[in-house]
Amino acid sequence: MEETKMVTTLKVSDKYSAISGIQAEEFRDELTAIQDDFDDDLLIDLGGIDNLSSIGISAILLMHSYLQKHGRKLLVTNINEKNYKIFEMLNMTDILG
């Protein structure tokens, strides 16, 4: 029998309109606060988020690293073209879905 891994989804646009400035810092703090609250893989839905600052990207990359160390995965979905190019430059498109 194969174990089915669960996925926790964080729909960012439910709380933020952009991930820049003070919102990026809040987003980073929120990710840090929830990292031990679940044992699932994490899906971050960036639909509706046009602006993703370096702090927001850093928060996502730190969460990716943390989950990877704990045998879990991170997937980022619904990312716009501008933000996709940033992930492409960082060679992090493997976490995009």
C-alpha positions in Angstrom: 0.0 0.0 0.0 1.3 3.4 -0.9 1.0 6.3 1.6 -0.7 9.4 0.2 1.0 12.6 1.2 -1.2 15.5 2.1 -0.7 19.0 0.9 -1.5 22.2 2.8 -2.4 25.1 0.6 -1.6 28.8 1.5 -3.6 31.1 -0.8 -1.6 34.3 -0.5 -4.2 36.6 -2.1 -6.6 35.9 0.7 -4.5 38.0 3.0 -2.2 40.1 0.7 -2.5 42.1 -2.4 1.3 42.1 -3.0 4.3 40.7 -1.2 6.4 43.8 -0.9 7.3 46.3 1.8 5.7 45.6 5.2 3.5 42.9 3.6 6.6 41.0 2.6 7.9 41.1 6.2 4.5 39.9 7.5 4.5 37.1 4.9 8.0 36.0 5.9 6.9 36.0 9.6 3.8 34.1 8.8 5.7 31.4 6.9 8.2 31.1 9.8 5.3 30.8 12.3 3.5 28.0 10.4 6.4 25.9 9.4 6.0 23.5 12.3 2.2 23.6 12.3 1.7 20.8 9.7 3.4 17.7 8.5 2.3 18.0 4.9 3.9 19.4 1.8 3.1 23.0 1.2 1.5 24.6 -1.9 1.8 28.4 -2.0 -0.8 29.9 -4.4 0.4 33.3 -5.7 -2.6 33.9 -7.9 -3.5 37.6 -7.8 -0.1 38.6 -6.5 1.6 41.0 -9.0 4.4 42.3 -6.9 6.8 39.9 -5.2 9.8 41.6 -3.5 13.2 40.1 -2.6 11.9 39.7 1.0 9.0 37.7 -0.3 11.2 35.6 -2.5 13.6 35.0 0.3 10.8 33.9 2.6 9.7 31.3 -0.1 13.2 30.1 -0.6 13.8 29.7 3.2 10.5 27.8 3.5 11.6 25.6 0.6 14.9 24.8 2.3 13.2 24.2 5.7 10.7 21.8 4.2 13.3 20.0 2.2 15.4 19.4 5.4 12.3 17.8 7.0 11.4 15.6 4.0 8.6 17.7 2.7 8.2 19.7 -0.5 7.2 23.2 -1.5 5.3 24.0 -4.7 4.5 27.5 -5.8 1.5 27.9 -8.2 -0.3 30.6 -10.2 2.8 32.8 -10.5 2.7 35.6 -13.1 5.2 35.9 -15.9 7.2 38.7 -14.2 7.7 36.7 -11.0 8.3 33.5 -13.0 11.3 35.2 -14.6 12.7 36.0 -11.1 12.5 32.4 -10.1 14.0 31.4 -13.5 17.0 33.7 -12.8 17.4 32.1 -9.4 17.3 28.6 -11.0 14.3 27.8 -8.8 11.7 26.9 -11.4 11.6 23.3 -10.1 9.3 24.5 -7.2 6.9 26.1 -9.6 3.7 24.2 -10.7 
